[in-house]
Amino acid sequence: MATPLFAPFLILLLFSPSSAHAQQIGTLTPELHPRFPTQQCTSSGICTTKQTSLVTDALSRHFHSISDPSVSCASADFLSNPSLCDPNDPASCAANCALEGIEYGGIGVSAVGSAVTLRQYLFDGVEYRAVSPRVYLLAEDGENYEPLALLGQELAVDVDVSGLPCGMNSAVYLSEMDLSGSRSESNPAGAGYGTGYCDAQCFRTAPWINGMPNLNSSGACCNEMDIWEANSRANSFTPHTCSSPGSFLCSSEAECGKGAPGVCDKDGCGLNTFNLGSPSFYGLGLDIDSSNPFTIVTQFLTNDAGELSEIKRLYIQNGQVTPNTAETTDSRFDGISYEGSITEDFCAAKNSSDYLRLGGMKGMGEALARGMVLVFSLWNSEGDFMSWLDGLPSNGPCNATEGDPALIRAQVPDVSVTFSNVRWGEIGSTFSMSGGVKEEGAVTGPDIVTDAAVAVENRGTRVNVVTGPVLGLAVIFAFMASA
C-alpha cells in the first residue's frame, strides 16, 4: 500500500496550455538533490556504481501563489478564489503558482554515502511534528527518474528497522510512473521536482495534478510493486496490477475504487509470514532479527515463456542467506506447492481476485519489464493504526492501540528507518554467498567487486569521504555510528 500523501498525479487534459500558463519553477529555495549512489550488477560479479540521487514529492514542498508566497496553491483559500484560480480556466491557476526547491533535512531525509535515513517526526522547538517523507530515485542526469526494469532480475536493499515500533510503515516500492515525471508545457518542473506520482491506490485527493489543479477529483493509477512494507514487528511484500500500462486516469468512484469496474487492484496479492502462521520467523530477536540490520533480496523469476512466474524473497543477516519461510498453517495452501513466495497459484488460493482480474503475475511482469521507479517512504496512519500490517490477531503481534500515532509521537518520537546499498541486476548478482548457506535455484550470487567514490550529502553539501571498495552493510552502519 503506497503512502497516502498528496501528490501530483497524471491527468489527461482536453487542452494544451502554452508555457505562459505553465506552473512556474520557484526561485526562493534552490533544489539540491541528496546524492544516493546505487549499483547495477551483472552475473559476472561486477557492479557498476550509478551516481543517482533522491527527490521528494512535488506537494511535499512549498507550492505557493506567485503574488503572495504565504498562500499555498494547494489550499482551499487558493483553489476557491476565482481571482487566483478561475475554475473555468485551469491554466490561469498554474500561471499563478510556483513550485520551490526544498531543504531535505527539514523533511526528515538525511543521505550519507549509499544510505538514506528517513524520520517520521522532527522537533520544531515546541513539539514534534510529522513529516512522513517520501522520495524517488533520480537518474544520473538529475532530471528524470531512474528506470528499474526488473523482470528476470533481482533487487537488494539493506534495511535497519530496529527503531520502528508497531504502527510505523517503512516502505520500498516500485511505481510505473512516467520517467520524466510527466514533464510537459504545463509542468516544466518534471521529475527533478518530484512530479508525476501514481500508484495502484488511485488516490483522488491530490489538489494538483502535473501542473494543473485537480478540479474534478480525478486520480492517477499505475502498476505498483510493494517490495517492503515493515516495522520491527511485521513485514509484507505485495504486487498490485492495473488495467493499462504506465500512468493513466481514473475519473469516478467506481473506476478508482475496489472491485470491478475498478481499474487497479488496491488490495494486492500480499505475503505476510505472521499472517500465514509463522509468527516466529520475523521480528525482534527472531529468525530474522529486526533489532539488527539485514538485507532483503527480491527476485522476479520467469518461466520458459519469459513471463513472471514467481516473486521470491531472501534475507541476508550475519553472513547467512535465508529464504522466506514456507511454514504456514493456512489450509488454503494445502492443495498447492507453497514455497514461501508469490505465484499465480498462491494468489488464486488467497482469492486475490482483483489482482488476477487485472493481469496477475503476467501483468505485473510486463510492468517490471517496461521499467518502474523506486520509491522510499516512512509513514503511520491515524485511521487504522497500521493494523492491516502488524495488528493482532492476524497480521502481527501489535495490540489495538500500539500503532496510534499519538502514542508513537509521545513515547518514541525519534522513529526512523535507514535504507542503504541499493543494487539490482541479474539473478544472483547483487549479493555474496561468502559465509552463507548455498541454496539450490536462484538464490546464489558471486562475490561483488566494485570501485566507487562514496559521497556524503547533508543538507545540500557534498563532501568526498571514501574512495575504494564499497564493502557493504557493516561499513555503512559503522560509518554512520561514528558520524
Secondary structure, DSSP 8 states (H G I E B T S, - for coil): -------------SS---GGGS-EE-SSS-----B--EEEE-TTSBEEEE--EEEE-GGGS-EEESS-TTSBTTSHHHHT-TTT--TT-HHHHHHTEEE----GGGGTEEEETTEEEEESEEE-SSSEEE---EEEEE-TTSSSB--B--TTEEEEEEEE-TT--TTEEEEEEEE---TT-S--SS--SGGGGT----BTT-----SEETTEE-TT--EEE--EEEEEEE-SS-EEEEEE-BSSSSSEEE-SHHHHSSSTT-SB-SS---B-TTTTT-TTSEETTSSEETTS-EEEEEEEEE-TTS-EEEEEEEEEETTEEEE-------GGGTTS---SSB-HHHHHHTT-HHHHHTTHHHHHHHHHHH-BEEEEEEEE-TTTTTHHHHBTTTT-SB-TTTT-HHHHHHH----EEEEEEEEEEETT-SS--TTS---SSTT-----B-EEEEEEEETTEEEEEEEEE---HHHHHHHHHH-
